[in-house]
Structure formats: structure tokens, C-alpha cells
Amino acid sequence: LMMKILKGNLHRSKLADSLLDQLVSEKNPDLLLLCEQYRDRDSGWFVDSLRTAAIWIPDVGKVSVEAYESKAGYVWIESRGTAYFSCYFTPNESIHEFRRKLNSLEDDIRERGGRILVVENLNAKAVEWGMPSTDMRGRLIVEMAARTELVVLNEGSTSTFRRPGYTETIPDISLASEGLAARVRGWRVIEDFTGSDHQYITFNIGEDRNADYLGTRTAPAAWNLHRLNEEVFQAVLTDGKPQVESVLSEDAGAEAVVATTMELISEACRQSMPKRAPWRGRRPVYWWTPHIADLRKICIKKRRRAQRTRHRPEALSCSLEYKLAKKELRRAIARSKNRCWEALKDEV
């Protein structure tokens, strides 16, 4: 079975929380490992004791949870023999408090054993996950990973923290036990606009070595029975009946009869009705519109321009344009939600 993972830091943003719903409908992940979430979800929701890290299962029927536990700064669940940890340690706490939380995390990792996945935003730097240097926090994490035999999944040096006017960094880390790491495919930082200062990470876990990215599931197209022309369907079957009877008279065997019959039925379907468009995952969230989609694209462009001009004279104006674009996106989402709510009230 393939497990599709989405990891993100919402930075307590209402805009990021709204866009997360649409991102789930587009990427169709099985499990979300989150931190600095804006609000709690109704079902499939597990949160740490400080309410800074969470695990969300959008479709609780697809992922079974055998055990879970909440601690200060992290929460874990166990599903199908794998323990999934979501962690967040604030950059404002002392190194003594950081060490205490990290020791607690290490104890739980050791106690679980077996297949382990740990996704963290611990606000630490280390060359092991793409930073140019290693700080004290990073050294402690690297040492903990070595003791628990976890390997770093991060690939390349793509930044995950991007705020115009600030240096881009990689605070988001993915660790896995050696056996599980061998099954991870397509680890990457996605470039979708998230509404947060952080870019999200996606990857797959499973036995399918051909899977190299987290995409939407596409089911094969089926016949659209609502547009069936019964007269044409019946006519094709009638015209093809002699061919089936001929195969029967030749005593060609059951397989030949079945193949001829199925070919006739398929031809009748092709001539009498079109196919439905293939299913590509969940439907968009109820408030999603083409206009909001365009505004999200504009935000991506404005943010990139603001990042590129960080040390140039136009940096301030580009940063302001980006902020205004985000503000317009927030307003458009709010207006769309209100319109949908009013329409629902009118129907009732």
C-alpha cells in the first residue's frame, strides 16, 4: 500500500489554513504532518499537548490508527506498524528546554522501535539537510538521529522558510528509520503558494518503486450511463448477434465465446455513449473559484519577485506588492465563503 504524505507549517495563518483545504483536494494526501496550525479539525485530528504540532487524516477510513500519544512539542500515531511523529520546537526556547524536549522525543522513538518517520520543524541548522553550517540545535539533532539510527530524507538545498526581507533557511527536517527510508520516494519541496512563510514537503511511502512524486490519483475513465442511447446500444447488439452465434456453432471454447461477446458489448458502449472524465482526486473545496486560483498564482509571482529583490532598491516596493496580493487573496476567500453561506441559507 502507498502512503502519501504532506508536511507543512501553517504559521498560525488563517489564509494558510484555508488554502490547505484546497491543497488537500489537489494533492490528495493520506496523512498530513503539520505544525503551528491555525485551528483544530473535526475528525482524524491528533495534536500535541502544547497545540503546536498536529497530525491530520483527511479520510479516516483510509488510515487506521492503532495507538497515539501527545507530548510537549510533538505528537505521534501508529498505523500499520509504522509510527509517524509530527514535531515543532519554537526558536524562542532555551537550549536547555530544547534539549529536554529532544530527549523526550528520543525516548519515545526508542520505545516505539520498528519503522519510524519523524517530520520536524525544530528551528535548527545542519549541513546534513542542506544548510551551509551546523548550529548547536542541529548538532544535537544529528547526534540523536545517529543514536536512534534515523536517516535524513531531505534532498538538495531547497529552502522551506521564505519570508521577503529575511534569509531563506531549511528548518523543516524529515527523518526515517533505515528500513522505512528505503521505501520513501519523491521527497520534494512543492512550490505551490501556501499562504504561510513555509513551503510544504511531499513524498510517498510504499513498495512501489516507480512512484516518484505525490500526485493526484487518476481512475480510469468509465462510461457515462446518463448519456446512453438505448436504441443505438440495442441495434449494435442485434447486428453483432450472428457473430457470437457463429463462434458458438464452431465449438471454439468458452474463452473464445466470452472474448467475442465482450468485444461486442464494448463496441456497443463506444457507439452509444461517451466516457466520463477521469476522476482526479477530491473535489475542490466548496468556496474555490477560478478567480481565487488566479489570485494564488499572482501571490506566487509576487513572492518570488520580493525574494529576488531582497538586497535591491526596489525590495520595499516588491515586498509591499506581495503583502497586498496576499491581502486580496484573503479577502477573495472570505467573500466566496460568505456567498456560499448565504446561498446555503437561502436554500434552507
C-alpha positions in Angstrom: 0.0 0.0 0.0 1.2 3.5 -0.8 1.0 6.2 1.8 1.1 9.8 0.5 2.5 12.3 3.0 2.1 16.1 3.1 4.2 18.1 5.7 3.6 21.8 6.3 4.0 24.6 8.8 0.9 26.9 8.7 2.5 29.6 10.8 -0.9 30.2 12.6 -2.2 31.8 9.4 -5.9 31.8 8.6 -5.1 32.2 4.9 -2.8 29.1 5.0 -5.5 27.2 6.8 -8.0 27.9 4.0 -5.5 27.1 1.2 -4.6 23.9 3.0 -8.1 22.5 2.3 -7.7 23.2 -1.4 -4.2 21.8 -1.4 -5.5 18.6 0.1 -8.1 18.3 -2.7 -5.4 18.8 -5.3 -2.6 16.6 -3.9 -4.9 14.0 -2.2 -2.5 13.0 0.7 -3.4 10.2 3.1 -1.6 11.8 6.0 -0.7 15.4 6.9 2.0 16.2 9.4 1.5 19.8 10.5 2.8 22.4 12.9 1.8 25.9 14.0 -1.7 25.0 12.9 -4.4 27.7 12.8 -7.3 25.6 14.1 -8.3 22.0 15.0 -10.1 19.8 12.5 -13.3 17.9 13.2 -12.1 14.3 12.7 -8.9 12.4 12.2 -7.1 15.0 14.2 -4.2 14.4 16.7 -2.5 17.3 18.4 0.4 17.7 20.9 -0.1 19.0 24.4 1.2 22.5 23.5 -1.1 22.6 20.4 1.9 23.4 18.2 2.1 20.2 16.2 -0.6 18.0 14.7 -1.4 15.0 12.6 -4.4 15.1 10.3 -6.0 12.2 8.5 -8.5 13.7 6.0 -10.2 10.4 5.2 -10.2 8.4 8.4 -11.5 5.3 6.5 -8.2 5.0 4.7 -5.7 5.2 7.5 -6.1 3.1 10.7 -4.7 4.3 14.0 -3.7 1.6 16.4 -2.1 3.9 19.0 -1.2 7.6 19.6 0.3 9.9 22.2 0.7 13.7 22.7 3.8 15.2 24.4 5.2 18.7 24.7 6.2 19.7 21.2 5.3 16.6 19.3 2.5 14.0 18.7 2.7 10.5 17.2 0.4 7.9 15.8 1.0 4.3 14.8 -0.6 2.9 11.7 0.1 -0.5 10.1 3.3 -1.0 12.0 4.7 2.5 11.3 5.0 5.3 13.9 4.5 8.8 12.5 5.9 11.8 14.5 5.0 15.4 13.9 7.2 17.9 15.9 7.6 21.6 16.5 10.1 23.2 18.8 9.9 27.0 19.0 13.1 29.0 18.3 12.4 31.2 21.4 13.0 28.5 24.0 16.4 28.0 25.7 18.8 25.3 24.7 18.2 23.6 28.0 14.4 23.3 27.2 15.2 22.3 23.6 17.5 19.5 24.9 14.8 18.3 27.4 12.2 18.0 24.6 14.6 16.3 22.3 15.5 13.8 25.0 11.8 13.0 25.4 11.4 12.6 21.7 14.3 10.2 21.6 12.9 8.1 24.4 9.6 7.7 22.5 11.4 6.9 19.3 13.4 4.2 21.1 10.3 2.8 22.8 8.3 2.5 19.5 11.1 0.9 17.6 10.5 -0.6 14.2 9.5 1.7 11.3 9.7 5.3 12.3 9.0 8.6 10.4 9.8 11.9 12.1 9.0 15.2 10.4 10.2 18.2 12.4 10.4 21.9 12.4 12.9 22.3 15.2 14.4 25.6 14.0 17.9 24.1 13.7 20.7 24.2 11.2 22.9 21.4 9.9 24.7 20.6 6.7 23.0 17.2 6.7 19.8 18.8 5.5 21.2 21.5 3.2 22.3 24.4 5.4 25.8 25.9 5.0 26.7 25.4 8.6 25.6 23.5 11.8 24.5 25.2 15.0 24.1 23.8 18.5 20.5 22.6 17.9 21.4 21.0 14.6 24.3 19.1 16.3 22.0 17.7 19.0 19.5 16.6 16.4 22.2 14.9 14.2 23.6 13.1 17.3 20.1 12.0 18.3 19.4 10.7 14.8 22.7 8.7 14.9 21.8 7.1 18.2 18.3 6.1 17.1 19.5 5.0 13.6 17.4 7.5 11.7 18.5 8.9 8.4 17.8 12.3 6.9 15.3 12.3 4.0 15.9 15.9 2.9 17.2 16.1 -0.7 19.1 19.1 -2.1 19.1 22.5 -0.6 15.7 23.9 -1.5 14.7 26.4 1.2 11.4 25.8 3.1 11.2 29.1 5.0 10.7 32.0 2.7 9.8 35.4 4.0 10.6 38.5 1.9 13.3 40.5 3.6 14.7 37.5 5.5 17.3 34.9 4.7 15.8 31.7 3.3 16.5 28.7 5.5 15.6 25.0 5.9 14.0 24.4 9.3 11.9 21.5 8.1 13.5 18.1 8.5 12.4 14.6 7.6 13.9 11.6 9.3 13.2 7.9 8.9 14.4 4.6 10.2 16.7 2.9 7.7 14.1 0.3 6.6 11.4 2.9 6.1 13.8 5.3 4.3 14.4 2.7 1.6 10.7 2.9 0.8 10.4 6.7 0.6 10.0 8.0 -2.9 9.8 11.5 -4.4 10.8 13.7 -1.4 10.4 17.3 -2.6 9.6 20.8 -1.6 6.5 21.9 -3.5 6.3 25.4 -5.0 2.5 25.9 -4.5 1.6 29.1 -2.8 0.7 28.1 0.8 -0.3 31.4 2.5 2.4 30.6 5.1 6.1 31.6 5.3 6.9 27.9 4.8 6.8 25.7 1.7 5.3 22.3 2.2 7.0 18.9 1.6 5.5 15.8 0.0 6.7 12.3 -0.5 5.4 8.7 -0.9 6.0 5.7 1.3 5.4 2.3 -0.1 6.7 -0.7 -2.1 6.0 0.9 -5.5 9.5 1.9 -6.7 8.0 3.6 -9.8 6.2 6.2 -7.7 8.4 9.4 -7.7 6.0 12.1 -6.7 2.9 13.0 -4.8 0.2 13.4 -7.4 -3.5 13.1 -7.6 -4.9 9.7 -8.2 -6.5 9.2 -11.6 -9.0 6.4 -12.0 -9.7 5.0 -15.5 -12.5 6.7 -17.4 -15.8 4.9 -17.2 -18.9 5.0 -19.5 -21.3 7.8 -18.9 -24.6 5.9 -18.4 -26.6 9.1 -18.1 -26.0 9.8 -21.8 -26.7 6.2 -23.0 -28.6 6.0 -26.3 -30.5 2.8 -25.7 -31.7 2.4 -29.3 -28.1 2.5 -30.7 -26.9 0.2 -28.0 -29.6 -2.4 -28.8 -29.0 -2.0 -32.5 -25.3 -2.8 -32.2 -26.0 -5.8 -30.1 -28.6 -7.1 -32.6 -26.2 -6.6 -35.5 -23.4 -8.5 -33.7 -25.5 -11.4 -32.5 -24.8 -13.6 -35.6 -21.1 -13.3 -35.0 -21.5 -14.6 -31.4 -23.7 -17.4 -32.6 -21.1 -18.3 -35.2 -18.5 -18.8 -32.6 -20.9 -20.9 -30.5 -21.6 -23.2 -33.5 -17.9 -23.7 -34.2 -17.4 -25.1 -30.6 -14.4 -22.8 -30.2 -14.5 -23.0 -26.4 -15.7 -20.8 -23.6 -12.8 -18.3 -23.7 -13.5 -17.5 -27.4 -17.2 -17.0 -26.7 -16.5 -14.7 -23.8 -14.0 -12.7 -25.8 -16.3 -12.3 -28.7 -19.2 -11.3 -26.5 -17.2 -8.7 -24.5 -15.9 -7.2 -27.7 -19.4 -6.8 -29.0 -20.6 -5.2 -25.7 -17.6 -2.8 -25.8 -18.4 -1.8 -29.3 -22.0 -1.2 -28.4 -20.8 1.0 -25.5 -18.4 3.0 -27.7 -21.2 3.8 -30.2 -24.0 4.5 -27.8 -22.4 6.7 -25.1 -19.4 8.8 -24.3 -17.0 8.2 -21.4 -16.9 10.2 -18.2 -13.9 12.4 -17.5 -11.4 10.5 -15.3 -11.7 11.1 -11.6 -8.7 13.1 -10.3 -9.0 13.0 -6.5 -11.1 15.1 -4.2 -13.3 17.8 -5.4 -12.2 21.4 -4.9 -13.3 23.0 -1.6 -16.7 24.5 -1.8 -15.5 28.1 -1.9 -12.8 27.6 -4.6 -13.2 29.6 -7.8 -11.1 30.3 -10.9 -10.7 33.9 -9.6 -9.2 32.6 -6.4 -6.9 30.3 -8.3 -5.6 33.2 -10.4 -5.0 35.2 -7.2 -3.0 32.3 -5.8 -0.8 32.3 -8.9 -0.3 36.1 -8.6 0.8 35.6 -5.0 3.4 33.1 -6.1 4.8 35.5 -8.7 4.8 38.5 -6.2 6.6 36.4 -3.5 9.3 35.2 -5.9 9.9 38.8 -7.1 10.1 40.0 -3.5 12.6 37.3 -2.7 14.8 38.0 -5.7 15.0 41.8 -4.9 15.8 41.4 -1.2 19.0 43.4 -1.4 18.0 45.8 -4.2 16.5 49.3 -4.0 13.1 48.0 -5.1 12.9 45.5 -2.3 10.5 47.5 -0.2 8.0 48.1 -3.0 8.1 44.5 -4.1 7.5 43.3 -0.5 4.5 45.7 -0.3 3.1 44.4 -3.5 3.4 40.8 -2.2 1.6 41.8 1.0 -1.2 43.5 -0.9 -1.6 40.4 -3.1 -1.9 38.2 0.0 -4.5 40.6 1.4 -6.5 40.4 -1.8 -6.4 36.6 -1.7 -7.6 36.6 1.9 -10.5 38.9 1.0 -11.5 36.9 -2.0 -11.6 33.7 0.0 -13.7 35.4 2.8 -16.1 36.8 0.2 -16.5 33.4 -1.5 -17.2 31.7 1.8 -19.8 34.3 2.7 -21.5 33.9 -0.6 -21.7 30.2 -0.3 -23.0 30.5 3.3 -25.7 33.0 2.1 -26.7 30.7 -0.7 -27.0 27.7 1.7 -29.2 29.8 4.0 -31.4 30.7 1.0 -31.8 27.1 0.0 -32.8 26.1 3.6 
